[in-house]
Amino acid sequence: MNMSDLITRIKIACGIYAIALPFENPDEAIADVIRRVTLRTFSTYCPYCESIQFDTLVMEPLEKHANQETYLLPDIFSQREILYVKNVRYDESDISALGYWGGGVPILHGNMLRQAMLSNAALNLSNRIIPKITFKYEHPRKITLYNMLSSTKLIFDIAFVHDSSLASITPSSEESFYNLALLDVQNFLYQSLKHYKEIKSAYGTINLQIDDWQNAESARKELLNDWDNTYHMDIIPYVWA
């Protein structure tokens, strides 16, 4: 998604594309509303997610006990705000394709089929007897890991606030973002322009017709209520110890 295109679309929908609004920089004012209001709210429902590998051996430790360890996530997100950690899992690239205990290189260990069967059986057994890794995330960077037994290299599925350029808004979620941004901008314009009856321009006096925007705030609340009932269907549940 592109900020400039979004602003143009909103101005057309609001009927203000060719109207000089009483702001020093109307486009920047609209962009500010989108970045400060729409972006953060939308990120709560549909965050930007990324899977990142971290090795606990190089993470900053805070506490260590028999079955749990607490670390600070690396401070590499100065331009990206973490909302929460969705999941923590072992990095499968460090695990044999034949299972957690692997089978080495099957061709070097006799019958390949036997090695594969033994390895898969070991995987099923290990899944039953070795507890799954679980976690507890505390904003902004603190995370406690439980039952981390197999490897120090972990994949963290992290939810971020979307980039202020809107480049991280996916095509499939653009329309939802637009609907929320439109209501936020309409509410902003109504609250700002309700003190004006008309605006003088080079083409004459323009009578402002902003009555359609006065319900933008209630429409926004209704939209978010609908999202409250459905957004969790797209979110991986939290994993606690």
C-alpha positions as CSV (number, residue, x, y, z in Angstrom):
1,M,0.0,0.0,0.0
2,N,1.2,3.5,-0.8
3,M,0.5,6.5,1.5
4,S,0.1,9.0,-1.4
5,D,-2.4,6.8,-3.3
6,L,-4.3,6.2,0.0
7,I,-4.6,9.9,0.7
8,T,-5.8,10.6,-2.9
9,R,-8.4,7.9,-2.6
10,I,-9.7,9.2,0.7
11,K,-9.8,12.8,-0.6
12,I,-11.9,11.7,-3.6
13,A,-14.2,9.7,-1.3
14,C,-14.7,12.7,1.0
15,G,-15.2,15.1,-2.0
16,I,-12.3,17.3,-1.0
17,Y,-9.8,16.4,-3.8
18,A,-10.0,19.9,-5.4
19,I,-10.7,21.9,-2.2
20,A,-8.0,23.8,-0.4
21,L,-8.5,22.9,3.2
22,P,-7.6,25.3,6.0
23,F,-4.4,23.5,6.9
24,E,-0.9,24.5,6.2
25,N,-0.3,21.1,4.5
26,P,-3.6,19.1,4.1
27,D,-2.0,16.0,2.8
28,E,0.5,15.8,5.7
29,A,-2.3,16.4,8.2
30,I,-4.2,13.5,6.7
31,A,-1.1,11.3,6.7
32,D,-0.4,12.2,10.3
33,V,-3.9,10.9,11.3
34,I,-3.3,7.7,9.4
35,R,0.1,7.1,11.0
36,R,-0.8,8.1,14.5
37,V,-4.3,6.7,14.7
38,T,-5.2,4.3,11.9
39,L,-1.9,2.4,11.7
40,R,-1.6,1.6,15.4
41,T,-5.3,0.5,15.7
42,F,-5.1,-1.6,12.6
43,S,-1.8,-3.2,13.7
44,T,-3.6,-4.5,16.8
45,Y,-6.0,-6.5,14.7
46,C,-3.7,-7.3,11.8
47,P,-0.1,-6.9,12.7
48,Y,3.0,-7.2,10.5
49,C,4.5,-10.6,11.4
50,E,8.0,-11.9,10.8
51,S,9.8,-15.0,11.8
52,I,13.3,-14.3,13.1
53,Q,16.0,-16.7,14.4
54,F,17.8,-15.9,17.6
55,D,20.4,-18.0,19.5
56,T,19.9,-17.8,23.3
57,L,23.7,-18.1,23.7
58,V,24.1,-14.6,22.3
59,M,20.9,-13.1,23.9
60,E,21.1,-11.1,27.1
61,P,20.2,-13.4,30.0
62,L,18.2,-12.1,33.0
63,E,17.4,-15.2,34.9
64,K,18.1,-18.9,34.7
65,H,16.4,-21.8,36.6
66,A,16.0,-25.5,36.1
67,N,13.1,-25.4,33.7
68,Q,12.9,-21.8,32.7
69,E,15.2,-19.0,31.3
70,T,14.5,-15.3,30.9
71,Y,16.2,-13.2,28.2
72,L,15.9,-9.8,26.6
73,L,15.2,-9.9,22.9
74,P,18.0,-8.3,20.9
75,D,17.5,-4.5,20.6
76,I,17.5,-4.5,16.8
77,F,14.1,-3.1,16.3
78,S,14.8,0.6,16.9
79,Q,12.6,1.5,13.9
80,R,10.0,-1.2,14.5
81,E,7.8,-1.5,17.6
82,I,7.1,-5.0,18.9
83,L,3.4,-5.7,19.8
84,Y,3.9,-9.2,21.1
85,V,5.5,-12.6,20.4
86,K,3.1,-15.0,18.7
87,N,5.1,-18.2,19.0
88,V,8.5,-19.6,19.8
89,R,9.7,-22.8,18.2
90,Y,12.9,-24.7,17.4
91,D,14.7,-23.9,14.2
92,E,14.1,-27.0,12.1
93,S,17.1,-26.2,9.8
94,D,19.2,-27.4,12.7
95,I,17.4,-30.6,13.0
96,S,17.8,-33.7,10.7
97,A,15.1,-34.1,8.1
98,L,14.6,-37.6,9.5
99,G,13.6,-36.4,12.9
100,Y,14.8,-34.7,16.0
101,W,17.2,-37.5,16.7
102,G,17.9,-37.9,13.0
103,G,19.4,-40.9,11.4
104,G,22.7,-39.4,10.2
105,V,23.2,-40.1,6.5
106,P,21.1,-43.2,5.9
107,I,23.3,-44.6,3.1
108,L,26.1,-44.9,5.6
109,H,24.1,-46.8,8.1
110,G,22.9,-49.9,6.3
111,N,19.3,-50.1,5.0
112,M,17.9,-46.7,4.2
113,L,14.3,-47.7,4.9
114,R,15.2,-49.1,8.3
115,Q,17.0,-45.9,9.2
116,A,14.0,-43.8,8.1
117,M,11.6,-46.0,10.1
118,L,13.7,-45.8,13.2
119,S,14.2,-42.1,13.0
120,N,10.5,-41.4,12.5
121,A,9.7,-43.7,15.4
122,A,12.2,-41.7,17.5
123,L,10.6,-38.5,16.4
124,N,7.1,-39.7,17.5
125,L,8.5,-40.9,20.8
126,S,10.4,-37.6,21.4
127,N,7.3,-35.6,20.7
128,R,5.5,-37.5,23.5
129,I,8.1,-37.5,26.1
130,I,9.9,-34.2,25.6
131,P,7.7,-31.2,26.7
132,K,7.0,-28.6,24.1
133,I,8.8,-25.3,24.4
134,T,6.5,-22.6,25.8
135,F,7.0,-18.9,26.7
136,K,5.8,-15.8,28.4
137,Y,6.4,-12.4,26.7
138,E,6.5,-9.2,28.7
139,H,6.6,-5.9,26.7
140,P,8.8,-4.5,25.4
141,R,11.6,-7.1,25.1
142,K,11.5,-9.6,28.0
143,I,10.7,-13.2,27.3
144,T,10.7,-16.3,29.5
145,L,11.3,-19.6,27.9
146,Y,10.1,-22.9,29.5
147,N,11.3,-26.4,28.7
148,M,14.0,-25.3,26.2
149,L,15.8,-28.7,26.0
150,S,16.6,-29.5,22.4
151,S,18.4,-26.5,21.0
152,T,19.5,-22.9,21.7
153,K,18.6,-21.7,18.2
154,L,15.0,-20.7,18.2
155,I,12.5,-19.1,15.7
156,F,10.5,-16.2,17.2
157,D,7.3,-15.3,15.4
158,I,6.9,-11.6,16.3
159,A,4.0,-9.2,15.6
160,F,5.1,-5.6,14.9
161,V,3.3,-2.3,14.3
162,H,3.2,-1.8,10.5
163,D,5.7,0.4,8.8
164,S,4.7,4.1,8.7
165,S,5.2,4.0,4.9
166,L,2.3,1.5,4.8
167,A,4.6,-0.8,2.6
168,S,3.9,-3.7,5.0
169,I,0.1,-3.6,4.5
170,T,-0.6,-6.6,2.3
171,P,-2.8,-6.4,-0.7
172,S,-5.4,-8.7,0.9
173,S,-5.8,-6.3,3.9
174,E,-5.7,-3.0,2.0
175,E,-9.4,-2.6,1.8
176,S,-9.9,-3.1,5.5
177,F,-7.1,-0.6,6.2
178,Y,-8.8,1.9,3.8
179,N,-12.2,1.5,5.5
180,L,-10.6,2.3,8.9
181,A,-8.5,5.2,7.6
182,L,-11.5,6.7,5.8
183,L,-13.4,6.9,9.0
184,D,-10.5,8.2,11.0
185,V,-9.9,11.0,8.4
186,Q,-13.6,11.8,8.2
187,N,-13.8,12.2,12.0
188,F,-10.6,14.4,12.0
189,L,-12.0,16.6,9.2
190,Y,-15.4,16.9,11.0
191,Q,-13.9,17.8,14.3
192,S,-11.6,20.4,12.6
193,L,-14.0,21.9,10.0
194,K,-17.2,22.0,12.1
195,H,-16.1,25.5,13.2
196,Y,-16.2,26.7,9.5
197,K,-19.3,27.5,7.6
198,E,-17.6,28.1,4.3
199,I,-14.2,28.5,2.7
200,K,-13.1,31.2,0.3
201,S,-11.1,30.1,-2.7
202,A,-9.9,31.4,-6.0
203,Y,-13.1,30.0,-7.6
204,G,-15.5,31.6,-5.1
205,T,-16.9,30.7,-1.8
206,I,-17.2,27.0,-1.0
207,N,-20.0,25.9,1.3
208,L,-18.7,22.9,3.4
209,Q,-21.0,19.9,3.4
210,I,-19.6,17.9,6.3
211,D,-22.8,16.5,7.9
212,D,-22.1,13.1,6.4
213,W,-18.9,13.0,8.5
214,Q,-20.5,13.6,11.9
215,N,-21.2,9.9,12.4
216,A,-17.7,8.8,11.5
217,E,-16.7,8.2,15.1
218,S,-19.7,5.9,15.8
219,A,-19.2,4.1,12.5
220,R,-15.6,3.5,13.6
221,K,-16.7,2.0,16.9
222,E,-19.1,-0.3,15.0
223,L,-16.4,-1.4,12.6
224,L,-14.0,-2.2,15.5
225,N,-16.7,-4.1,17.3
226,D,-17.1,-6.3,14.2
227,W,-13.4,-6.8,14.1
228,D,-13.4,-7.7,17.8
229,N,-15.6,-10.6,16.9
230,T,-13.6,-12.0,14.0
231,Y,-9.9,-10.9,14.1
232,H,-8.9,-13.5,16.6
233,M,-9.7,-16.2,14.0
234,D,-6.6,-15.1,12.1
235,I,-4.3,-14.9,15.1
236,I,-2.3,-17.8,16.5
237,P,-3.3,-18.3,20.1
238,Y,-0.9,-17.3,22.8
239,V,1.3,-20.0,24.2
240,W,1.8,-19.9,27.9
241,A,3.7,-22.2,30.3
